[in-house]
Amino acid sequence: MTVTGAGARAERAYRRLGVAERRAQLISTALGLFAHRAPEDVSLDDVAAAAGVSRPLVYRYFPGGKPQLYEAALRSAADDLLLCFAEPETGPLTVRLAAALDRYLAFVDGHDAGFTALLQGGSVVETSRTCAIVDGVRRAAAAQILRHLAVPDPGPRLRMMVRTWIAAVEAASLIRLDEPERPPREELRDWLVDHFVALLTATAAGDPQTGRVARAALALERPDGRAAALARRAAPLLADAQHLFPPPPPPRPSTAP
């Protein structure tokens, strides 16, 4: 019997790829579909058709069905997302953050619907394992930032500051995707770098460890860099604040005997 049409193409593709290659191809295909459609809107038939294989073949590699395939695709996306924060630990911190954000925001633009579904949750294929994968990306990204700050043992305020910034990056990315007219990536990147510097400075004002970290980081900045530009823009506002909010008078001496 001669096999023709889609069946023949699927059979030839199957013979051409080994087990590891075939599994990687199915994950890549599913990831491409999940990137621009909510997980519940993608069926195994969609994945099979896009990969040029049969539905039973997809089940052969992922007997758990779509939840198992989605988890595998999510792990692959998480690995790619973590690479966004991998940056040499040299040079001005703001330059390193800008490079990481360029990659991160490019990833978001390439996975718009999937990124939204991933971070907002609520998908019918969401499980405790997929939630753990997403949380693992957030924690690993925070760990990368702390390495850039050269802090092997961060205190609670510094850790909270960094994780707050990671959450702000996520939120800003989601909001941008929801905007009818998306601001340019470069504009969002620069704003997020400024946000990090401002958050670091504000935390340093009340935490000695963060203060030391901030001073060391700012010492590496260039006069024409983002941190210096932010300081120049913020200086008039801070000067006005000093006039509006003068320091409180010193406490009166006690008259108690």
C-alpha positions in Angstrom: 0.0 0.0 0.0 1.3 3.4 -0.9 1.0 6.2 1.7 0.3 9.6 0.1 -0.4 13.2 1.2 0.0 14.3 4.8 0.5 10.8 6.0 3.5 10.3 3.7 5.0 13.6 4.8 4.5 12.6 8.5 6.1 9.2 7.9 9.1 10.6 6.1 9.6 13.2 8.8 9.4 10.6 11.5 12.0 8.4 9.8 14.2 11.5 9.4 14.4 12.5 13.0 15.6 10.6 16.1 13.8 10.4 19.4 15.4 13.4 21.0 15.2 15.4 17.8 11.5 14.6 17.4 10.7 15.5 21.0 12.5 18.8 20.6 10.7 19.5 17.4 7.3 18.9 19.0 8.2 21.1 21.9 9.4 23.9 19.6 6.2 23.6 17.5 4.0 23.7 20.6 5.9 26.7 22.0 5.4 28.6 18.7 1.7 28.0 19.0 1.5 28.8 22.7 3.4 32.0 22.1 0.6 33.7 20.2 -2.5 31.8 21.5 -3.7 31.0 24.9 -2.9 27.4 25.9 -6.6 26.4 26.1 -7.0 27.6 22.4 -4.3 25.2 21.2 -5.2 21.5 20.7 -2.9 18.5 20.1 -4.4 18.4 16.6 -3.0 21.9 16.1 0.4 20.8 17.3 0.4 17.7 15.1 -0.7 19.6 12.0 2.0 22.3 12.5 4.7 19.7 13.1 3.5 17.6 10.1 2.9 14.5 12.2 -0.1 12.5 13.4 -1.9 13.0 16.7 -1.0 9.5 17.9 2.7 10.4 17.3 2.3 13.4 19.6 0.8 11.1 22.3 3.7 8.7 21.9 6.1 11.4 23.0 3.7 13.1 25.5 1.3 10.4 26.8 0.0 12.9 29.4 -1.5 14.9 26.5 -1.6 18.7 26.3 -0.8 19.4 30.0 2.5 17.4 29.7 3.3 19.0 26.3 2.5 22.5 27.7 4.7 21.9 30.7 7.6 20.8 28.5 7.1 23.9 26.3 7.0 26.1 29.3 10.2 24.7 30.6 11.8 25.4 27.3 10.5 29.0 27.3 11.7 29.4 30.9 15.2 28.4 29.9 15.2 30.9 27.1 13.8 33.6 29.5 16.5 33.0 32.0 19.2 33.5 29.4 17.9 37.1 29.0 19.5 37.9 32.4 22.8 36.2 31.7 25.2 39.2 31.2 28.9 39.5 31.9 29.4 41.0 35.4 31.6 43.9 34.3 31.0 47.5 33.4 28.3 49.9 34.6 25.3 48.2 36.2 22.9 50.3 34.1 24.5 49.1 30.9 24.2 45.5 32.0 20.5 45.9 33.0 19.8 47.6 29.7 21.3 44.7 27.8 19.3 42.2 29.8 16.1 44.1 29.4 16.6 44.4 25.6 16.6 40.6 25.4 13.8 40.2 27.9 11.5 42.7 26.1 12.3 41.1 22.7 11.3 37.7 24.2 8.0 39.3 25.4 7.3 40.7 22.0 7.9 37.3 20.4 5.6 35.5 22.8 2.9 38.1 23.4 -0.2 36.0 24.0 1.7 33.2 25.6 3.6 35.6 27.9 0.3 37.1 29.0 -1.3 33.8 29.7 1.9 32.6 31.4 2.2 35.4 33.9 -1.5 36.1 34.5 -2.3 32.5 35.2 -5.7 31.0 35.1 -5.1 28.7 32.2 -7.0 25.4 32.2 -3.7 23.6 31.7 -2.0 25.3 34.6 -0.7 23.0 37.3 1.3 23.3 40.5 4.4 22.3 38.4 3.8 25.0 35.8 3.4 27.6 38.5 6.6 26.4 40.1 8.4 26.9 36.7 7.2 30.5 36.5 8.2 31.2 40.1 11.6 29.6 39.5 12.2 32.0 36.6 11.4 35.0 38.9 13.7 33.7 41.7 16.5 32.9 39.3 16.2 36.3 37.6 16.5 38.0 41.1 19.5 35.9 41.8 21.2 37.0 38.6 20.5 40.7 39.6 22.0 40.1 43.0 25.1 38.6 41.4 25.4 41.8 39.3 25.3 43.7 42.6 28.0 41.5 44.0 26.1 40.5 47.1 26.6 36.9 48.2 24.4 37.2 51.3 21.7 39.9 50.7 19.6 41.1 53.6 15.8 41.1 53.5 15.4 44.6 52.3 17.8 44.2 49.4 16.2 40.9 48.4 12.8 42.5 48.6 13.9 45.4 46.5 15.3 43.2 43.7 12.2 41.0 43.7 10.0 44.0 43.6 11.8 45.3 40.6 11.5 41.9 38.8 7.7 42.1 39.5 7.7 45.6 38.1 9.4 44.5 34.9 6.8 41.7 34.5 3.9 44.1 35.2 5.2 46.8 32.8 5.7 44.2 30.1 2.1 43.0 30.5 0.7 46.5 30.6 2.6 47.4 27.4 1.1 44.4 25.6 -2.3 45.6 26.6 -1.8 49.1 25.3 -3.5 50.0 22.0 -0.4 51.9 21.0 2.6 50.2 22.5 5.5 52.4 23.6 8.8 51.6 21.9 10.8 48.9 23.6 13.8 51.2 24.0 11.6 53.7 25.9 10.3 51.0 28.3 13.8 49.7 28.8 15.3 53.0 29.8 12.4 53.7 32.1 12.9 50.3 33.8 16.6 51.0 34.3 15.8 54.3 35.9 13.2 52.6 38.0 15.9 50.2 39.3 18.3 53.0 40.1 15.5 54.9 41.9 14.4 51.9 43.9 18.0 51.0 44.8 18.6 54.6 46.0 15.4 54.8 48.0 16.1 51.4 49.7 19.7 52.5 50.4 18.4 55.5 52.3 17.1 53.3 55.0 19.3 50.1 54.8 23.1 50.2 55.4 23.8 47.1 53.3 21.9 48.5 50.3 23.7 51.8 50.9 27.0 50.1 50.5 25.9 48.2 47.4 24.4 51.4 45.9 27.6 53.4 46.4 29.7 50.6 44.8 27.3 50.3 41.9 27.1 54.0 41.3 30.9 54.3 41.4 31.1 52.2 38.2 28.7 54.5 36.3 29.8 56.8 33.5 29.2 60.5 33.5 27.1 60.1 30.3 25.3 57.0 31.5 21.7 56.4 32.6 22.4 56.9 36.4 24.1 60.2 35.8 21.3 61.4 33.6 18.7 60.4 36.1 20.6 62.2 38.9 20.7 65.4 36.9 16.9 65.2 36.1 16.0 64.4 39.7 18.3 66.9 41.4 15.9 69.9 40.9 13.0 67.9 42.3 15.1 66.9 45.3 16.2 70.4 45.9 12.6 71.6 45.8 11.7 68.9 48.3 14.4 70.1 50.7 12.8 73.6 50.7 9.3 72.2 51.1 10.2 69.7 53.8 12.9 71.2 56.0 14.5 69.0 58.6 12.5 68.8 61.9 13.9 70.8 64.8 16.1 68.9 67.2 14.4 67.5 70.2 14.2 69.8 73.2 16.4 68.8 76.2 14.6 67.0 79.0 13.8 69.1 82.1 13.1 66.1 84.2 15.2 66.0 87.4 
